[in-house]
Every structure is written in C-alpha cells, then in structure tokens.
Amino acid sequence: MGTNKGKNKRVGPGREIACPTPAACPPPAEPLHRGEREILRMIATGQPLDLILDRLVAVIEAHCPGTRGSVLRLDGEKLGHGTAPSLPQDYARQIDGVRVGPRAGSCGTACHTGKRVVVSDIAGDPLWRDYRDLALASGLQACWSQPILDGNGSVLGSFAMYYDTPRTPTAEDLGILETAAQLAGLALERQASLDAANESAQRLRFTFEQAAVGILELDTEGLCVRANARFCRIFGFEESEVAGQRYERLLFPENRAREMAALRALVRGEIQEHAGEGLYCRHRSGSVWASVTAAAVKDGTGRPVHLVLAVQDISDRKAFEQALKESELYNRSLFDSSPMGLALVTSDGLIVDCNPAYTRIVGSSLEDVLTPGFRPVVAPGYEGEEARARQELMEHGYSSPFEQEYLRPDGQKVCVRVAGRKVARGGARFAIMSLEDITARRRAEDEVRRLNETLEQRVRERTAELEASNRELEAFSYSVSHDLRAPLRALDGFAHMLVEEFGENLGPHGRGHLLRIRAASQRMGELIDDLIELARITRQQLKPMFVDLSAMATALARDISETEPGRRVSWRIEPGLSAEGDPTLLRLALSNLLQNAWKFTAQKEEAVIEFFGSGEGFHVRDNGAGFDMRYGNKLFTPFQRLHPTSHFQGSGIGLAIVARIVARHSGRAWAQGEPGQGATFSFTLG
C-alpha cells in the first residue's frame, strides 16, 4: 500500500487538505495486501469496471470497520456515480451530478483542487454548507476524499471514506485512502483505454461498412477475405459469398495478367500503390466499370499481411463520357451541316474553326479562312457596325444581330446578318460568330419596296375610281327610287278613283283586282323606302357615344305596345345593359329586332319578349313562330323571308338593316330558332 509522507495542512475546523504524497505509515495488514493484489489481478485480466470498483470498496470497508466507501467519476464539471454500496441510496442518488468547486463538500472540492480533502466534522465545516443537511439526515458526519488521478495527473474522480461519527484520520487511514485512490485510478484509466480502443474499432468498422466506396480485403494469395456492403452491391455478391472467392475471377481475360502482376508487386513491396480503371466481371453475370486502388497492409516488421482494395463504380461516369462523346459528334454534325455560317474566333480575332457554310458565304477556302490574319473584307460604309459589335461582345458577352456587307475575293458583294456570343471550349474563351446570307432577301425586299411604291399609287387611283362609282351608284339609286315613286303614286291614285267612282259597276271581281293593284303598288313603295334606308345606313357617318341599351329597349317596347294595346305581351328587359356606338343606328337595329319579335309572337296568347346580355353579346328572344335552322343563313339577306306574307307581313329588309348596322360597329349578328318554339337574335358591337 502507498504511504503519505509529509505534514497535513489544517485549513479549517476538523479538516485538512494535503497533496497526495507518500506518507510514513505502518505496513498494511496481510488481508489488505491480498485485497490489493486481487484488485490488480482484476484490472490486469480485464474484469468489468463495476465489479472492480465494488470489490475495491468492499476490501477497504473490510479492513477499516465503520467505513463507508464511495467512488465518484468526474464527467466534465460534474461528479457521477461510480459505486457506493454502503451509503444510503437516497444520499447517493442526490449527490449524483454534483458540480465540482471550491465549496462542494469533500469530493467536489478534492476534484476541483486535485488535492486530498479531510473533513472530520461535517456539521461545522463550511465546505459542506450546501450539502450539510443532506449528509446529516443520512447519518454521515465525517468524510475524507482523495482525488483519483491518471498517469498525467488529470483528475478522473474521487475515492471517499464516510463515517457515522466525527473522526480524524490516522496516518494509516490516509495511506489506505491514497492507495485506494491509486487502484481506482488504474481501473478507470484502463477502462478509458478500453473505451477509446472500442470506439476506434467501432469507427473503423463503421467506416468499413458505410464507406461510399467498395472495400475488399485480400490475402497475399489473392483470395477474398471480406468486403463491405458497397463492394457487394457493385459486384453482385451476397455478403456471405465473398470469403474464399478468387479475385482474378472478377477480371476480364485481357486485363487479368496485368492486374494480378500489380497485386504481386504490392505483396513483394516493389510498389506502394496500384490504381487503375476498367471493365470488371460481376459475380453472376454482367459487367461493371470500376476504378480500383490497391495497397498493402504491413505488420510491425514491414511484411505485407494482406491487401486492401478501394473500388468505385464509375459506370455512370463512363456512360456520361460516352454520351458526351456522342453529343460532341452530334454537335459537330450540326455545326458542319448548318446553313448558317459559323466561325470560332479567339479574343485577338484569329479564326480557329468554321463550317462549310461560312467559307461559302465569304467566298474563301478553308485554308485561307484558317490562315492567321484572315478577316472578311467589309464593304465601305459598314466599318462602324463591326467596331460596335466587338465592343458589345467584350462588355456583355454577346453582340446584337446587325446587317453587314462583305466583298468576296471574286469582287461580288454579299449581304449578311451577323451575330456573336462568347463561349467556352476546352477551358479557353472564344466567340462564335454566325453569318446568315441575306443577299436574296435584300433583293426581294428592294423589289417589294418598288412594288409597294407603285401599288400605293394604284390603290389611290382605284380608290378614287371606286368613290366616283359609288357616288354615281348612289345618285342612280336615288334617281331610280325618286322616279319610281311618281308612277306608283299615279297607279295607286287612279286605282283608288276607279274603286270610288265605278266600284258598283265593276262588280266584286273588278273591285278585288283594283284592291290587289293598290296593295302591290303600296308594297312596292315600302320596298323602295327600305332600299333607300339601307343605302342611307351604308353612307351615314358614325357618331359613337355611350348608349344605355336597356333604357332604349324599354322605350321602344312601350311604343310598340301602344300600336296594339289589346295584345298580352310580357316584356323582360335586363337593366344596366350599355355599349358604345351610334345611338341613331343602334336604336334602328334594336327597333327592328323588337318589332320582329312582336310580329312573330302575334299568334301567341301569352307572348314573351326578352332583351338581355351575356358574355357572348346582346340577345332578343321570343316564344313565337321560330324558324328552321337549315335556312338560318338567309335571315340577314335583303328580301329573304322564311314565312309567307299571308301569315306575317314585312318586306324582308329589317334583319338585313340590323346586320348592316352591326357590321358597321365591327360586330356580328346571328340567330337560333326552332319552328314553333321561338327564336333568339344575337349581336355584338366592336
């Protein structure tokens, strides 16, 4: 057992702190000596730490009756439970996790200072101020604590001896306390070494199993010993199938001799590392592209004991390289076959590559174009565009397209559209210039320009002729209409006189003929009026403004209803409908549509006429006679009727007027109907 030489330093009532130096103590009794040897054997044979510490406390308590031993382990700034089989469990539980410090009881202070702390009377010692009540309630009145140190002098914890009565240690007691702390230090230090070794082994095992590359271990004869999961996935092995396999089975015949020779050179120590990549055989079928790095692991004498291979699956990289090569070939074919001239130019203006279209446009051979100093000859007047494009290319990495003229070596002039953009190729910076031959387009544009100039003159002449023709036609229409009115009035007047003066002598048949003559002449007069109205709509200048269509329809409905007060008609007019247009023409169009609905609902006892709007336009709907949709395309044509005049009166010009007005407002008109089920007439404006 160790002894404590030197004097203890008294620092308070019933307490001393002393350095753990050897002391002059009587030789320990034989049972204690045997216990020390037993503890050392347990440490040497790798017994569990808990068993060692428990046995250490038991040996000390057996040799020192009345002692209650305790081992606390230091974890950072806190003390954790090691062992204390004789201490009250509640006390041991509450001091677990105590923070070390200058006034943290005997154990916390000893670990803080690294020196032995002896408190002979807990009740009056200031070191126990924060824990005095807990200790006294547990029946503990004295505590001596020795810090447990490792070989470097670092504190690992404390060994403490508690007593139920105040007590001052003898020299032998202090020697036993120091020896117990030394034995505990050996056990804790060895456990720390074991923990570090286990942690290192676990890290190595984790690295081996979870490595992003495949790892294969071979013996010096080329037999597989073990492999990680990544290697097994790459080569198609189950993990249980790897051991005992010959590595050369994974090699293709054309590579086998070279690879095996490299591995033998590693075993002989002729090379330190071997690396390569190639196509390898998978375990059952197929192949895989892999990159393999091999090195020898040596023992203490420098003799290789096994080989370690790191394997990476490079199939994706090889596929990418192949795709890249195919892409380059494809891009080259596009470059060469492009109808647009393309040239790769260095920063100092040297052309290093171009396609056939470029040489054809500039009129020079490939050898001439690739000659240092070659540049297409710019036609006079275009030099500024070249300078501007170079400046823009330098500042922004591209140049906006511009038109240029070059002079070919044969003297011909070629018009081109030029653009440029900076590109990277093989790590170097270039500009790719594109030339589009627009000579033919320029000629065509010039020709179109000349044609347009003559066309504008012809259009002006034809417009003047058309306006004159329209004026003549309008004058003719007015003249014809005016001249026809006189004979019609005479015809109607004389027929009326005949009926008045000679009606009784003519008999029923004669009067009937005269009445039909009068009706025909009046109908013809109405047709002439409608024709004049249709012509007037075409000529009338539009005066667009905001129009309240709902109010207009309401007023028209009231006027129409007053013509036949006895009819039962339900008018349904949606409020708030408005549009922009000529109010006079829009009123005429809406009047024709509403009167049309009024006319064709005459035979309905309960007639319904609606005016409403939707996302498609404006609509007038009725529940009247309707029409057959097969003939709907005739509705807006002048003088086209789908019903006989004997059933419904009218000239057949009203819907044509509606269509003409809507067209003048850049809209369209259409209708839907079904015989006997009514009709809907719709229109848009603008």
MOKA-V251655 format. One record per residue. RES is the residue in one letter. PSI is psi as a letter, one per 40 degrees, with the letter a starting at -180 (999 if undefined). NEAR is the number of other C-alpha atoms within 8 Angstrom. Layout:
RES_PSI_NEAR ; RES_PSI_NEAR
This chain:
M_i_9 ; G_i_9 ; T_i_15 ; N_h_14 ; K_i_9 ; G_i_8 ; K_i_5 ; N_i_7 ; K_h_7 ; R_h_9 ; V_e_7 ; G_i_7 ; P_h_8 ; G_f_11 ; R_i_13 ; E_i_13 ; I_h_12 ; A_i_10 ; C_i_6 ; P_g_9 ; T_i_8 ; P_i_10 ; A_i_12 ; A_h_9 ; C_i_10 ; P_i_5 ; P_h_5 ; P_i_7 ; A_i_6 ; E_d_6 ; P_d_7 ; L_d_11 ; H_d_10 ; R_d_8 ; G_d_10 ; E_d_10 ; R_d_8 ; E_d_8 ; I_d_12 ; L_d_9 ; R_d_8 ; M_d_10 ; I_d_12 ; A_d_7 ; T_e_6 ; G_f_6 ; Q_i_9 ; P_i_6 ; L_d_9 ; D_d_8 ; L_d_8 ; I_d_13 ; L_d_13 ; D_d_11 ; R_d_9 ; L_d_13 ; V_d_13 ; A_d_9 ; V_d_10 ; I_d_13 ; E_d_12 ; A_d_7 ; H_d_8 ; C_g_7 ; P_i_6 ; G_e_7 ; T_i_10 ; R_h_11 ; G_i_16 ; S_h_14 ; V_h_14 ; L_h_13 ; R_h_11 ; L_h_13 ; D_g_7 ; G_b_4 ; E_e_7 ; K_i_10 ; L_h_16 ; G_i_11 ; H_h_11 ; G_c_10 ; T_i_11 ; A_g_13 ; P_d_7 ; S_e_6 ; L_i_10 ; P_h_7 ; Q_d_6 ; D_d_6 ; Y_d_11 ; A_d_11 ; R_d_7 ; Q_d_7 ; I_e_8 ; D_h_9 ; G_e_9 ; V_h_10 ; R_h_9 ; V_i_13 ; G_i_9 ; P_e_9 ; R_f_10 ; A_f_15 ; G_a_11 ; S_d_14 ; C_d_16 ; G_d_15 ; T_d_15 ; A_d_15 ; C_d_16 ; H_d_9 ; T_d_7 ; G_e_8 ; K_i_12 ; R_h_14 ; V_h_15 ; V_h_14 ; V_h_14 ; S_d_14 ; D_h_15 ; I_d_15 ; A_d_8 ; G_e_6 ; D_h_13 ; P_d_6 ; L_d_11 ; W_e_13 ; R_d_9 ; D_e_8 ; Y_e_9 ; R_d_10 ; D_d_7 ; L_d_8 ; A_d_12 ; L_d_11 ; A_d_7 ; S_e_8 ; G_f_7 ; L_h_13 ; Q_e_15 ; A_i_14 ; C_h_15 ; W_h_13 ; S_h_15 ; Q_h_16 ; P_i_16 ; I_h_14 ; L_i_13 ; D_a_11 ; G_d_5 ; N_e_5 ; G_e_6 ; S_i_7 ; V_h_11 ; L_d_12 ; G_a_13 ; S_i_16 ; F_h_17 ; A_i_13 ; M_h_12 ; Y_i_13 ; Y_i_13 ; D_e_9 ; T_i_8 ; P_h_10 ; R_h_8 ; T_h_8 ; P_i_9 ; T_i_6 ; A_d_10 ; E_d_10 ; D_d_8 ; L_d_12 ; G_d_15 ; I_d_12 ; L_d_13 ; E_d_13 ; T_d_11 ; A_d_11 ; A_d_14 ; Q_d_10 ; L_d_12 ; A_d_12 ; G_d_12 ; L_d_10 ; A_d_12 ; L_d_10 ; E_d_9 ; R_d_9 ; Q_d_9 ; A_d_8 ; S_d_8 ; L_d_8 ; D_d_8 ; A_d_8 ; A_d_8 ; N_d_8 ; E_d_8 ; S_d_8 ; A_d_8 ; Q_d_8 ; R_d_8 ; L_d_8 ; R_d_8 ; F_d_9 ; T_d_8 ; F_d_9 ; E_d_9 ; Q_e_9 ; A_i_10 ; A_e_5 ; V_i_10 ; G_h_16 ; I_h_14 ; L_h_14 ; E_h_12 ; L_i_15 ; D_i_11 ; T_e_11 ; E_e_5 ; G_e_10 ; L_i_12 ; C_h_15 ; V_d_11 ; R_i_9 ; A_i_13 ; N_i_13 ; A_d_10 ; R_d_13 ; F_d_13 ; C_d_14 ; R_d_8 ; I_d_10 ; F_e_10 ; G_f_9 ; F_i_10 ; E_i_7 ; E_d_9 ; S_e_6 ; E_e_8 ; V_d_13 ; A_h_9 ; G_e_8 ; Q_i_9 ; R_h_9 ; Y_d_10 ; E_e_8 ; R_d_8 ; L_e_10 ; L_h_12 ; F_i_10 ; P_d_6 ; E_e_5 ; N_e_8 ; R_d_10 ; A_d_8 ; R_d_7 ; E_d_9 ; M_d_9 ; A_d_8 ; A_d_9 ; L_d_11 ; R_d_9 ; A_d_10 ; L_d_14 ; V_d_12 ; R_e_8 ; G_e_8 ; E_d_7 ; I_i_8 ; Q_d_8 ; E_i_9 ; H_h_11 ; A_i_8 ; G_i_7 ; E_i_8 ; G_a_7 ; L_h_10 ; Y_i_11 ; C_h_13 ; R_i_12 ; H_d_8 ; R_d_5 ; S_i_6 ; G_a_6 ; S_i_8 ; V_h_13 ; W_h_12 ; A_i_13 ; S_h_12 ; V_h_11 ; T_h_11 ; A_i_12 ; A_i_11 ; A_h_13 ; V_h_9 ; K_i_10 ; D_a_8 ; G_d_5 ; T_e_5 ; G_e_6 ; R_h_7 ; P_h_13 ; V_d_10 ; H_i_12 ; L_i_14 ; V_h_12 ; L_h_13 ; A_h_11 ; V_h_13 ; Q_h_9 ; D_h_11 ; I_f_10 ; S_d_9 ; D_d_7 ; R_d_7 ; K_d_9 ; A_d_8 ; F_d_8 ; E_d_8 ; Q_d_8 ; A_d_8 ; L_d_8 ; K_d_8 ; E_d_8 ; S_d_8 ; E_d_8 ; L_d_8 ; Y_d_8 ; N_d_8 ; R_d_8 ; S_d_8 ; L_d_8 ; F_d_9 ; D_d_9 ; S_e_9 ; S_h_10 ; P_e_6 ; M_h_10 ; G_h_16 ; L_h_14 ; A_h_13 ; L_h_12 ; V_h_14 ; T_i_11 ; S_d_8 ; D_e_5 ; G_e_7 ; L_h_11 ; I_h_14 ; V_e_9 ; D_i_8 ; C_i_12 ; N_i_13 ; P_d_10 ; A_d_13 ; Y_d_13 ; T_d_14 ; R_d_9 ; I_d_10 ; V_e_11 ; G_f_9 ; S_i_10 ; S_i_8 ; L_d_9 ; E_d_6 ; D_d_8 ; V_d_11 ; L_e_11 ; T_h_8 ; P_h_6 ; G_e_6 ; F_h_10 ; R_i_5 ; P_i_8 ; V_h_7 ; V_h_10 ; A_i_11 ; P_h_5 ; G_e_5 ; Y_e_10 ; E_d_9 ; G_d_7 ; E_d_9 ; E_d_8 ; A_d_8 ; R_d_8 ; A_d_11 ; R_d_9 ; Q_d_8 ; E_d_12 ; L_d_13 ; M_d_8 ; E_d_6 ; H_e_7 ; G_e_9 ; Y_i_11 ; S_h_12 ; S_i_8 ; P_h_8 ; F_i_8 ; E_i_8 ; Q_i_12 ; E_h_11 ; Y_i_13 ; L_h_13 ; R_i_13 ; P_d_7 ; D_e_5 ; G_e_6 ; Q_i_7 ; K_h_9 ; V_h_13 ; C_h_12 ; V_i_13 ; R_h_13 ; V_i_12 ; A_i_12 ; G_i_14 ; R_h_11 ; K_i_11 ; V_i_8 ; A_h_8 ; R_h_7 ; G_f_4 ; G_e_5 ; A_i_6 ; R_h_10 ; F_i_12 ; A_h_12 ; I_h_12 ; M_h_13 ; S_h_12 ; L_h_13 ; E_h_10 ; D_h_11 ; I_f_10 ; T_d_9 ; A_d_7 ; R_d_7 ; R_d_9 ; R_d_8 ; A_d_8 ; E_d_8 ; D_d_8 ; E_d_8 ; V_d_8 ; R_d_8 ; R_d_8 ; L_d_8 ; N_d_8 ; E_d_8 ; T_d_8 ; L_d_8 ; E_d_8 ; Q_d_8 ; R_d_8 ; V_d_8 ; R_d_8 ; E_d_8 ; R_d_8 ; T_d_8 ; A_d_8 ; E_d_8 ; L_d_8 ; E_d_8 ; A_d_8 ; S_d_8 ; N_d_8 ; R_d_8 ; E_d_8 ; L_d_8 ; E_d_9 ; A_d_8 ; F_d_8 ; S_d_9 ; Y_d_9 ; S_d_8 ; V_d_8 ; S_d_10 ; H_d_8 ; D_d_8 ; L_d_8 ; R_d_9 ; A_d_8 ; P_d_8 ; L_d_12 ; R_d_9 ; A_d_8 ; L_d_10 ; D_d_12 ; G_d_8 ; F_d_8 ; A_d_12 ; H_d_10 ; M_d_9 ; L_d_10 ; V_d_10 ; E_d_7 ; E_d_7 ; F_e_9 ; G_d_11 ; E_d_6 ; N_e_5 ; L_d_9 ; G_i_8 ; P_d_6 ; H_d_7 ; G_d_9 ; R_d_11 ; G_d_8 ; H_d_8 ; L_d_12 ; L_d_9 ; R_d_8 ; I_d_10 ; R_d_12 ; A_d_8 ; A_d_8 ; S_d_12 ; Q_d_10 ; R_d_9 ; M_d_9 ; G_d_10 ; E_d_9 ; L_d_9 ; I_d_9 ; D_d_8 ; D_d_10 ; L_d_9 ; I_d_11 ; E_d_8 ; L_d_10 ; A_d_9 ; R_d_8 ; I_d_11 ; T_d_7 ; R_d_6 ; Q_h_6 ; Q_h_4 ; L_i_6 ; K_g_7 ; P_i_8 ; M_i_8 ; F_h_8 ; V_h_10 ; D_g_10 ; L_d_10 ; S_d_12 ; A_d_8 ; M_d_9 ; A_d_12 ; T_d_9 ; A_d_8 ; L_d_10 ; A_d_10 ; R_d_8 ; D_d_8 ; I_d_10 ; S_d_9 ; E_e_7 ; T_d_6 ; E_g_7 ; P_d_6 ; G_e_4 ; R_i_6 ; R_h_7 ; V_h_8 ; S_h_8 ; W_h_8 ; R_g_8 ; I_h_10 ; E_h_10 ; P_i_6 ; G_e_7 ; L_h_10 ; S_i_9 ; A_i_9 ; E_h_9 ; G_a_13 ; D_h_11 ; P_d_10 ; T_d_6 ; L_d_9 ; L_d_10 ; R_d_9 ; L_d_9 ; A_d_12 ; L_d_10 ; S_d_10 ; N_d_11 ; L_d_13 ; L_d_12 ; Q_d_9 ; N_d_8 ; A_d_13 ; W_d_10 ; K_d_8 ; F_e_11 ; T_e_13 ; A_d_9 ; Q_e_6 ; K_h_7 ; E_d_6 ; E_g_7 ; A_i_13 ; V_h_11 ; I_h_15 ; E_i_12 ; F_h_12 ; F_i_10 ; G_i_10 ; S_a_7 ; G_e_4 ; E_d_6 ; G_a_10 ; F_i_11 ; H_i_13 ; V_h_14 ; R_i_12 ; D_i_13 ; N_f_13 ; G_a_15 ; A_d_11 ; G_a_13 ; F_i_13 ; D_h_9 ; M_e_8 ; R_d_5 ; Y_e_9 ; G_d_10 ; N_e_7 ; K_e_8 ; L_d_11 ; F_e_11 ; T_h_10 ; P_h_9 ; F_e_7 ; Q_h_10 ; R_i_8 ; L_e_7 ; H_i_6 ; P_i_8 ; T_d_7 ; S_d_5 ; H_d_6 ; F_h_9 ; Q_i_7 ; G_i_6 ; S_e_10 ; G_e_10 ; I_e_13 ; G_d_10 ; L_d_13 ; A_d_12 ; I_d_12 ; V_d_15 ; A_d_11 ; R_d_11 ; I_d_12 ; V_d_15 ; A_d_9 ; R_e_7 ; H_f_9 ; S_f_8 ; G_a_11 ; R_i_10 ; A_i_11 ; W_i_7 ; A_i_9 ; Q_i_9 ; G_i_12 ; E_h_11 ; P_h_9 ; G_e_9 ; Q_e_10 ; G_i_14 ; A_i_15 ; T_h_11 ; F_h_12 ; S_i_11 ; F_i_12 ; T_i_11 ; L_h_12 ; G_999_5
